[in-house]
């Protein structure tokens, strides 16, 4: 029983520590087999944990893939709130805001997202930072009861301070404000920034607080970008809070992004997503207004939150289903194109049908490794007739998909492994001909500032792209 003594591990002349590390590696490999989300990622972890545990085990502690089992408690509480929403709206409205004539495309997505498609929404397309933040700050100034705000990245810069002061002003007026941020994405956020908010009465929380302390899980990140005003208006899209989103980054230049403002019952579905996230972070169930605000418009919206706590891979399946449902057209704009195998296969089948498939990627990049891996997918899919473009006017960060002539899918999710199965994401599916026309016009303008993706590349570059693709499960 010498191995149980402290002297055994401290003595440098025995195999105590190596054996211990190898045992940890084997236990972690078993954990990876049990909890792994993809066969490729699981195989990679098992192999490295078994043969090079001294390197792989510390990495697995921080980046190993596990589900958020504790998060399901928040979901259970959230479902009770959703039932309350539905019962209240049925008593208040002569015609329920829940869509009654649902299309075949929407029905499985409702089941996947556990949320209903709603009518009576007014949706505005917000192109780039100036328009987006003009609308956001106008809505913040008009808040009367509550502001729920959640971003992956919040910087302590000019835009961040402007947001901070707007929230402080509203908190001093008596508006209840809940401020949720991802600790990894907002790593540059200073404590003084948070303390000033808290001193004004804003309730602030890090999303990852408990996970980092208990499980060292830095890999799961809350990538959602969401603002909810008085349970009536919500903002969803690709913008975070930082000066670069106003095209003030000297390296990236123009920042091309897209956001949505939604006024109407769909806001309650987005609010439910925030309630779950806040409950996970703070174990506090928020008391909010759950009466539906019905706009004078009749746009149908389905809010689709997804993340590692889901029983199914919500984001990946939503993209696959929408691609498979397309009859004529699939236009996609994404900054990070490293799709999983199911999305890749769906695009291949859609191309074989002869659909008009266009995929817009950035020419400039803030992640060279992902851009390198994306080239291998471009090389694989281009021969099938899928047209790839590179945006030239600046850095393109929008996450937009246009299906046929009536479906627009916009939100925070990229087409990479992290968004499809690791991050918490939030998208909105808009079923509306007019909105689809606006999205089409927007993307046509983007294509006019783009060039066809180069098809020929040197041998060494092709080799590098294939090597980078091997890392796609962890990118």
Secondary structure, DSSP 4 states (H G I P E B T S, - for coil): -GGGSHHHHH-TTSSHHHHHHHHHHHHHHHHHHHH-SSHHHHHHHHHHHHH-HHHHHHHHHHH-----TTHHHHHHHHHHHHHHHHHHHHHH-SS-SB-SS--HHHHHHHHHHT---EEEEEEEEEEHHHHHHHHHHHHHHT-SSEEEEEES-B-SSHHHHHHHHHHHHHHHTT-EEEEEE-TTTTTT--HHHHHHHHHTT-EEEETTHHHHHHH---S--B---EEEETTTEEEEES--BSGGGGT-BTTTBSEE-EEEEEESTHHHHHHHHHHHHHHHHH--------PPP--SS-EEEEEEEE-TTSSS-HHHHHHHHHHHH-SSEEEEE-S-EE--HHHHHHHHHHHHTT-EEEEEEESS-S-HHHHHHHHHHHHHHHTTT-EEEEE-SSEE---EEEETTTEEEEES--EEHIIIIISBEEEEEEE-HHHHHHHHHHHHHHHHTEEEPP----HHHHHHHHHHHTTGGG-
